[in-house]
Amino acid sequence: MEASLRVTLRFDVVAREEALRRFGQLVGPLAETTEYLIPTGLDEDLDKAVQDCVRAAIALLQAGFGMDPRLAYAYLSAATDFRISQVVDVVKGVHATIRKADFG
């Protein structure tokens, strides 16, 4: 993760079984803030990075909230922002911001 300003990060090590239960099968990094779950997609091809991010977000919604994949896709379309994280390096990055408050 990159930051242009000073940042304090905390890393939590989560057992594989718990991670699968809470977040689903993830291929890339996952970040969490007090407000958001932030799945990512990384690939040399930006389109593939976006696809990977969407798949990670759907897996996260299925595992963490029991959401049907079709409803997860609709939710992501209506209520989630996808942002380009990086394009200047060889690997392109995309991240989604899923509001935790939506699943209170």
DSSP file (Angstrom, degrees, kcal/mol; ACC not computed):
  #  RESIDUE AA STRUCTURE BP1 BP2  ACC     N-H-->O    O-->H-N    N-H-->O    O-->H-N    TCO  KAPPA ALPHA  PHI   PSI    X-CA   Y-CA   Z-CA
    1    1 A M              0   0    0      0, 0.0     2,-0.3     0, 0.0     0, 0.0   0.000 360.0 360.0 360.0 141.9    0.0    0.0    0.0
    2    2 A E        -     0   0    0      2,-0.0     2,-0.3     0, 0.0     0, 0.0  -0.832 360.0-176.6-111.7 150.6    1.2    3.5   -0.8
    3    3 A A        -     0   0    0     -2,-0.3     4,-0.1     1,-0.1     0, 0.0  -0.984  21.4-155.3-145.7 135.9    0.5    6.7    1.0
    4    4 A S  S    S+     0   0    0     -2,-0.3     2,-0.2     2,-0.1    -1,-0.1   0.657  85.0  39.6 -84.3 -15.0    1.6   10.2    0.1
    5    5 A L  S    S-     0   0    0      1,-0.1     2,-0.1     0, 0.0    -2,-0.0  -0.644 109.6 -66.0-119.7 178.1    1.4   11.4    3.7
    6    6 A R        -     0   0    0     -2,-0.2     2,-0.4     2,-0.0    -1,-0.1  -0.458  58.9-178.8 -65.4 139.4    2.3    9.9    7.0
    7    7 A V        -     0   0    0     -2,-0.1     2,-0.5    -4,-0.1    -4,-0.1  -0.996  24.3-144.7-142.7 145.5    0.1    6.9    7.7
    8    8 A T        -     0   0    0     -2,-0.4     2,-0.4     2,-0.0    -2,-0.0  -0.961  22.7-170.5-111.4 123.9   -0.2    4.5   10.6
    9    9 A L        -     0   0    0     -2,-0.5     2,-0.4     2,-0.0    -2,-0.0  -0.876  11.1-161.0-114.2 145.6   -1.1    0.9    9.6
   10   10 A R        -     0   0    0     -2,-0.4     2,-0.5     2,-0.0    -2,-0.0  -0.997   9.4-156.0-123.9 128.7   -2.0   -2.0   11.8
   11   11 A F        -     0   0    0     -2,-0.4     2,-0.5     2,-0.0    -2,-0.0  -0.898   4.0-162.0-105.9 129.5   -1.7   -5.5   10.4
   12   12 A D        -     0   0    0     -2,-0.5     2,-0.6     2,-0.0    -2,-0.0  -0.938  12.2-142.6-109.2 130.0   -3.8   -8.3   11.9
   13   13 A V        -     0   0    0     -2,-0.5     2,-0.5     0, 0.0    -2,-0.0  -0.829  22.3-167.8 -90.3 122.5   -2.9  -11.9   11.3
   14   14 A V        -     0   0    0     -2,-0.6     5,-0.0     2,-0.0    -2,-0.0  -0.939  25.4-111.4-116.4 130.9   -6.1  -13.9   10.8
   15   15 A A     >  -     0   0    0     -2,-0.5     4,-2.8     1,-0.1     5,-0.2  -0.278  31.0-116.2 -57.2 144.4   -6.1  -17.7   10.8
   16   16 A R  H  > S+     0   0    0      1,-0.2     4,-2.7     2,-0.2     5,-0.2   0.877 113.4  51.4 -52.2 -45.8   -7.0  -19.1    7.3
   17   17 A E  H  > S+     0   0    0      1,-0.2     4,-2.0     2,-0.2    -1,-0.2   0.912 113.3  44.4 -61.9 -43.8  -10.2  -20.7    8.5
   18   18 A E  H  > S+     0   0    0     -3,-0.2     4,-2.7     2,-0.2     5,-0.3   0.901 112.1  52.8 -67.5 -40.2  -11.5  -17.5   10.0
   19   19 A A  H  X>S+     0   0    0     -4,-2.8     4,-3.1     1,-0.2     5,-0.6   0.916 109.8  48.3 -61.9 -43.4  -10.4  -15.4    7.0
   20   20 A L  H  X5S+     0   0    0     -4,-2.7     4,-1.4    -5,-0.2    -1,-0.2   0.904 113.4  48.0 -62.9 -40.8  -12.3  -17.7    4.7
   21   21 A R  H  <5S+     0   0    0     -4,-2.0    -2,-0.2    -5,-0.2    -1,-0.2   0.910 122.0  33.6 -66.1 -42.5  -15.4  -17.5    6.9
   22   22 A R  H  <5S+     0   0    0     -4,-2.7    -2,-0.2    -5,-0.1    -3,-0.2   0.836 136.4  16.3 -83.2 -34.5  -15.2  -13.7    7.2
   23   23 A F  H  <5S-     0   0    0     -4,-3.1    -3,-0.2    -5,-0.3    40,-0.2   0.527  92.2-133.4-122.6  -9.5  -13.9  -12.6    3.8
   24   24 A G     << -     0   0    0     -4,-1.4     2,-0.9    -5,-0.6    -1,-0.2  -0.265  58.8 -27.5  79.1-174.4  -14.2  -15.5    1.4
   25   25 A Q  S    S-     0   0    0     -5,-0.1     2,-0.4    -4,-0.1    34,-0.1  -0.673  71.8-171.5 -79.5 107.1  -11.5  -16.7   -1.0
   26   26 A L        -     0   0    0     -2,-0.9     4,-0.1     1,-0.1    -2,-0.1  -0.804  23.6-176.6-104.2 142.9   -9.3  -13.7   -1.6
   27   27 A V  S    S+     0   0    0     -2,-0.4    -1,-0.1    13,-0.2    14,-0.1   0.713  72.6  33.7-102.6 -31.1   -6.5  -13.5   -4.2
   28   28 A G  S    S-     0   0    0     12,-0.3    13,-0.0     1,-0.2    12,-0.0  -0.505 101.1 -59.1-116.8-175.3   -5.3  -10.0   -3.4
   29   29 A P        -     0   0    0      0, 0.0    11,-1.0     0, 0.0     2,-0.4  -0.235  41.7-156.3 -64.6 152.7   -4.9   -7.7   -0.4
   30   30 A L  E     -A   39   0A   0      9,-0.2     2,-0.3    -4,-0.1    65,-0.0  -1.000   7.6-167.5-129.7 131.7   -7.9   -6.7    1.7
   31   31 A A  E     -A   38   0A   0      7,-2.2     7,-3.3    -2,-0.4     2,-0.4  -0.843   1.2-163.2-115.3 156.9   -8.0   -3.5    3.8
   32   32 A E  E     +A   37   0A   0     -2,-0.3     5,-0.2     5,-0.2     2,-0.2  -0.993   8.3 177.6-141.1 132.8  -10.5   -2.5    6.5
   33   33 A T        -     0   0    0      3,-2.8     5,-0.0    -2,-0.4    -2,-0.0  -0.618  52.2 -91.3-115.5-178.2  -11.2    0.9    8.0
   34   34 A T  S    S+     0   0    0     -2,-0.2     3,-0.1     1,-0.2    -1,-0.0   0.799 127.5  29.0 -64.7 -25.6  -13.8    1.8   10.6
   35   35 A E  S    S+     0   0    0      1,-0.1    65,-2.6    65,-0.1    66,-0.5   0.725 119.4  42.0-104.7 -27.3  -16.1    2.6    7.7
   36   36 A Y  E     - B   0  99A   0     63,-0.2    -3,-2.8    64,-0.1     2,-0.4  -0.894  52.5-145.2-132.4 150.9  -15.2    0.4    4.8
   37   37 A L  E     -AB  32  98A   0     61,-2.2    61,-2.7    -2,-0.3    -5,-0.2  -0.945  28.9-161.7-101.0 135.8  -14.1   -3.1    3.7
   38   38 A I  E     -A   31   0A   0     -7,-3.3    -7,-2.2    -2,-0.4    59,-0.2  -0.766  10.3-177.7-130.1  86.4  -11.7   -2.6    0.8
   39   39 A P  E     -A   30   0A   0      0, 0.0    57,-2.2     0, 0.0     2,-0.3  -0.462  16.5-153.2 -76.5 157.9  -11.0   -5.5   -1.5
   40   40 A T  E     -C   95   0B   0    -11,-1.0     2,-0.4    55,-0.2   -12,-0.3  -0.826  16.2-153.2-130.1 165.2   -8.5   -5.1   -4.3
   41   41 A G  E     -C   94   0B   0     53,-2.4    53,-2.3    -2,-0.3     2,-0.4  -0.989  14.6-175.3-138.0 133.4   -7.6   -6.3   -7.8
   42   42 A L  E     +C   93   0B   0     -2,-0.4     2,-0.3    51,-0.2    51,-0.2  -0.996  20.4 129.7-132.8 130.8   -4.1   -6.2   -9.2
   43   43 A D  E     -C   92   0B   0     49,-2.1    49,-3.3    -2,-0.4     6,-0.1  -0.963  62.4-111.1-168.0 160.3   -3.0   -7.2  -12.7
   44   44 A E  S    S+     0   0    0     -2,-0.3     2,-0.6    47,-0.3    -1,-0.1   0.805 108.5  65.8 -67.0 -28.4   -0.9   -5.8  -15.6
   45   45 A D  S  > S-     0   0    0      1,-0.1     4,-2.2    47,-0.1     5,-0.2  -0.859  77.5-150.5 -96.4 121.1   -4.2   -5.5  -17.5
   46   46 A L  H  > S+     0   0    0     -2,-0.6     4,-2.3     1,-0.2     5,-0.2   0.876  96.6  54.6 -61.3 -39.1   -6.5   -2.9  -15.9
   47   47 A D  H  > S+     0   0    0      1,-0.2     4,-2.3     2,-0.2    -1,-0.2   0.913 109.7  47.3 -61.0 -41.9   -9.6   -4.7  -17.1
   48   48 A K  H  > S+     0   0    0      2,-0.2     4,-2.8     1,-0.2    -2,-0.2   0.886 109.0  54.5 -66.8 -38.4   -8.4   -7.9  -15.4
   49   49 A A  H  X S+     0   0    0     -4,-2.2     4,-2.1     2,-0.2    -2,-0.2   0.909 109.3  48.0 -60.9 -41.6   -7.6   -5.9  -12.3
   50   50 A V  H  X S+     0   0    0     -4,-2.3     4,-2.5     2,-0.2    -2,-0.2   0.934 111.7  49.6 -64.6 -45.5  -11.2   -4.6  -12.2
   51   51 A Q  H  X S+     0   0    0     -4,-2.3     4,-2.5     1,-0.2    -2,-0.2   0.915 111.1  49.5 -58.7 -44.1  -12.6   -8.1  -12.8
   52   52 A D  H  X S+     0   0    0     -4,-2.8     4,-2.4     1,-0.2    -1,-0.2   0.885 110.4  50.7 -63.4 -38.7  -10.5   -9.5   -9.9
   53   53 A C  H  X S+     0   0    0     -4,-2.1     4,-2.4     2,-0.2    -2,-0.2   0.917 110.7  48.4 -65.7 -43.3  -11.6   -6.7   -7.6
   54   54 A V  H  X S+     0   0    0     -4,-2.5     4,-2.5     2,-0.2    -2,-0.2   0.923 112.2  49.3 -62.7 -44.1  -15.3   -7.3   -8.4
   55   55 A R  H  X S+     0   0    0     -4,-2.5     4,-2.5     1,-0.2    -2,-0.2   0.906 111.5  48.9 -62.2 -41.4  -14.8  -11.1   -7.8
   56   56 A A  H  X S+     0   0    0     -4,-2.4     4,-2.2     2,-0.2    -1,-0.2   0.902 111.3  50.0 -64.3 -40.3  -13.1  -10.4   -4.5
   57   57 A A  H  X S+     0   0    0     -4,-2.4     4,-2.3     2,-0.2    -2,-0.2   0.902 111.1  48.5 -66.0 -41.1  -15.9   -8.0   -3.5
   58   58 A I  H  X S+     0   0    0     -4,-2.5     4,-2.4     2,-0.2    -2,-0.2   0.927 111.6  49.4 -64.3 -44.7  -18.6  -10.6   -4.4
   59   59 A A  H  X S+     0   0    0     -4,-2.5     4,-2.7     1,-0.2     5,-0.3   0.895 111.0  51.2 -60.2 -40.0  -16.7  -13.3   -2.4
   60   60 A L  H  X S+     0   0    0     -4,-2.2     4,-2.8     2,-0.2     5,-0.4   0.919 111.0  46.6 -63.7 -45.2  -16.4  -11.0    0.5
   61   61 A L  H  X S+     0   0    0     -4,-2.3     6,-1.8     2,-0.2     4,-1.5   0.865 114.0  49.0 -67.0 -36.4  -20.2  -10.2    0.5
   62   62 A Q  H  X S+     0   0    0     -4,-2.4     4,-1.4     4,-0.2    -2,-0.2   0.960 118.8  37.2 -65.0 -51.2  -21.1  -13.9    0.2
   63   63 A A  H  < S+     0   0    0     -4,-2.7    -2,-0.2    -5,-0.2   -40,-0.2   0.935 124.2  37.9 -69.9 -47.5  -18.8  -15.0    3.0
   64   64 A G  H  < S+     0   0    0     -4,-2.8    -3,-0.2    -5,-0.3    -1,-0.2   0.779 134.4  17.5 -79.0 -27.5  -19.2  -12.1    5.4
   65   65 A F  H  < S-     0   0    0     -4,-1.5    -3,-0.2    -5,-0.4    -2,-0.2   0.334  95.2-117.5-130.9   5.7  -22.9  -11.4    4.9
   66   66 A G     <  +     0   0    0     -4,-1.4     2,-0.3     1,-0.2    -4,-0.2   0.774  54.3 167.0  64.3  26.7  -24.4  -14.5    3.3
   67   67 A M        -     0   0    0     -6,-1.8    -1,-0.2    -9,-0.1    -2,-0.1  -0.565  40.7-115.7 -80.9 134.7  -25.4  -12.4    0.2
   68   68 A D     >  -     0   0    0     -2,-0.3     4,-2.7     1,-0.1     3,-0.3  -0.414  28.6-119.2 -60.7 139.9  -26.4  -14.3   -3.0
   69   69 A P  H  > S+     0   0    0      0, 0.0     4,-2.3     0, 0.0     5,-0.2   0.849 112.9  52.2 -55.6 -37.1  -23.9  -13.5   -5.7
   70   70 A R  H  > S+     0   0    0      2,-0.2     4,-2.0     1,-0.2     5,-0.1   0.902 112.4  45.0 -67.2 -39.5  -26.5  -11.9   -8.0
   71   71 A L  H  > S+     0   0    0     -3,-0.3     4,-2.9     2,-0.2    -1,-0.2   0.876 111.2  54.1 -69.8 -36.6  -27.6   -9.6   -5.2
   72   72 A A  H  X S+     0   0    0     -4,-2.7     4,-2.8     2,-0.2    -2,-0.2   0.921 108.4  49.1 -61.0 -44.0  -24.0   -8.9   -4.3
   73   73 A Y  H  X S+     0   0    0     -4,-2.3     4,-2.1    -5,-0.2    -2,-0.2   0.919 112.5  47.6 -61.8 -44.2  -23.3   -7.9   -7.9
   74   74 A A  H  X S+     0   0    0     -4,-2.0     4,-2.1     2,-0.2    -2,-0.2   0.912 111.7  50.6 -63.9 -42.9  -26.4   -5.6   -7.9
   75   75 A Y  H  X S+     0   0    0     -4,-2.9     4,-3.3     1,-0.2     5,-0.4   0.937 110.0  49.7 -59.4 -46.9  -25.3   -4.1   -4.6
   76   76 A L  H  X S+     0   0    0     -4,-2.8     4,-1.2     1,-0.2    -1,-0.2   0.891 110.8  50.7 -60.7 -39.1  -21.8   -3.4   -5.9
   77   77 A S  H  < S+     0   0    0     -4,-2.1    -1,-0.2    -5,-0.2    -2,-0.2   0.883 121.4  32.1 -64.9 -39.0  -23.3   -1.7   -9.0
   78   78 A A  H  < S+     0   0    0     -4,-2.1    -2,-0.2    -5,-0.1    -1,-0.2   0.808 132.4  20.9 -90.2 -31.7  -25.6    0.5   -7.0
   79   79 A A  H  < S+     0   0    0     -4,-3.3     2,-0.4    -5,-0.2    20,-0.3   0.354  99.9  82.4-128.4   6.3  -23.7    1.3   -3.8
   80   80 A T     <  -     0   0    0     -4,-1.2     2,-0.4    -5,-0.4    18,-0.1  -0.946  58.6-143.6-123.0 136.4  -20.0    0.7   -4.1
   81   81 A D  E     -D   97   0B   0     16,-0.9    16,-2.1    -2,-0.4     2,-0.5  -0.809  10.4-158.1 -93.4 133.9  -17.3    2.9   -5.6
   82   82 A F  E     -D   96   0B   0     -2,-0.4     2,-0.4    14,-0.2    14,-0.2  -0.954  15.7-172.3-109.0 129.4  -14.5    1.3   -7.5
   83   83 A R  E     -D   95   0B   0     12,-3.1    12,-2.6    -2,-0.5     2,-0.6  -0.927  28.3-116.3-126.1 146.8  -11.3    3.4   -7.7
   84   84 A I  E     -D   94   0B   0     -2,-0.4    10,-0.3    10,-0.2     3,-0.1  -0.707  27.0-174.0 -79.9 123.0   -8.1    3.1   -9.7
   85   85 A S  E     -     0   0B   0      8,-2.7     2,-0.3    -2,-0.6     9,-0.2   0.845  64.9  -5.8 -87.0 -38.4   -5.3    2.6   -7.1
   86   86 A Q  E     +D   93   0B   0      7,-1.3     7,-2.5     1,-0.1    -1,-0.3  -0.974  47.1 159.8-160.0 142.2   -2.3    2.7   -9.5
   87   87 A V        +     0   0    0     -2,-0.3     5,-0.1     5,-0.2    -1,-0.1   0.368  68.5  77.7-138.1  -4.8   -1.6    2.8  -13.2
   88   88 A V  S    S+     0   0    0      3,-0.1     2,-0.1     0, 0.0     4,-0.1   0.706  86.5  65.4 -86.3 -19.0    1.9    4.1  -13.4
   89   89 A D  S    S-     0   0    0      2,-0.4    -3,-0.0     1,-0.1     0, 0.0  -0.385 100.6 -99.8 -90.7 176.5    3.6    0.9  -12.5
   90   90 A V  S    S+     0   0    0     -2,-0.1     2,-0.5     2,-0.0    -1,-0.1   0.906 111.1  63.8 -62.1 -41.0    3.6   -2.3  -14.5
   91   91 A V  S    S-     0   0    0    -49,-0.0    -2,-0.4   -46,-0.0   -47,-0.3  -0.741  79.6-147.3 -89.4 128.5    0.9   -3.7  -12.3
   92   92 A K  E     -C   43   0B   0    -49,-3.3   -49,-2.1    -2,-0.5     2,-0.4  -0.664  13.7-153.5 -91.6 150.4   -2.4   -1.8  -12.3
   93   93 A G  E     +CD  42  86B   0     -7,-2.5    -8,-2.7    -2,-0.3    -7,-1.3  -0.974  15.4 179.7-132.5 142.5   -4.5   -1.6   -9.2
   94   94 A V  E     -CD  41  84B   0    -53,-2.3   -53,-2.4    -2,-0.4     2,-0.3  -0.986   6.8-171.3-134.0 143.3   -8.2   -1.2   -8.4
   95   95 A H  E     -CD  40  83B   0    -12,-2.6   -12,-3.1    -2,-0.3     2,-0.3  -0.992  10.9-146.9-137.0 149.6  -10.0   -1.1   -5.0
   96   96 A A  E     - D   0  82B   0    -57,-2.2     2,-0.6    -2,-0.3   -14,-0.2  -0.844   8.2-145.3-109.5 147.6  -13.6   -1.1   -4.0
   97   97 A T  E     - D   0  81B   0    -16,-2.1   -16,-0.9    -2,-0.3     2,-0.6  -0.918  16.9-173.0-116.0 105.7  -15.0    0.7   -0.9
   98   98 A I  E     -B   37   0A   0    -61,-2.7   -61,-2.2    -2,-0.6     2,-0.4  -0.874  24.1-128.9-100.1 117.8  -17.9   -1.3    0.6
   99   99 A R  E >   -B   36   0A   0     -2,-0.6     3,-0.9   -20,-0.3   -63,-0.2  -0.522  10.9-158.2 -69.8 119.8  -19.7    0.6    3.4
  100  100 A K  G >  S+     0   0    0    -65,-2.6     3,-2.0    -2,-0.4    -1,-0.2   0.815  89.0  68.6 -66.3 -30.1  -19.9   -1.6    6.5
  101  101 A A  G >  S+     0   0    0    -66,-0.5     3,-1.4     1,-0.3    -1,-0.2   0.762  86.1  68.5 -62.0 -25.1  -22.8    0.5    7.8
  102  102 A D  G <  S+     0   0    0     -3,-0.9    -1,-0.3     1,-0.3    -2,-0.2   0.675 106.3  40.6 -65.8 -15.9  -24.9   -0.9    4.9
  103  103 A F  G <         0   0    0     -3,-2.0    -1,-0.3    -4,-0.2    -2,-0.2   0.116 360.0 360.0-121.1  19.5  -24.8   -4.3    6.7
  104  104 A G    <         0   0    0     -3,-1.4    -1,-0.1     0, 0.0    -3,-0.1   0.458 360.0 360.0 -34.2 360.0  -25.2   -3.1   10.3
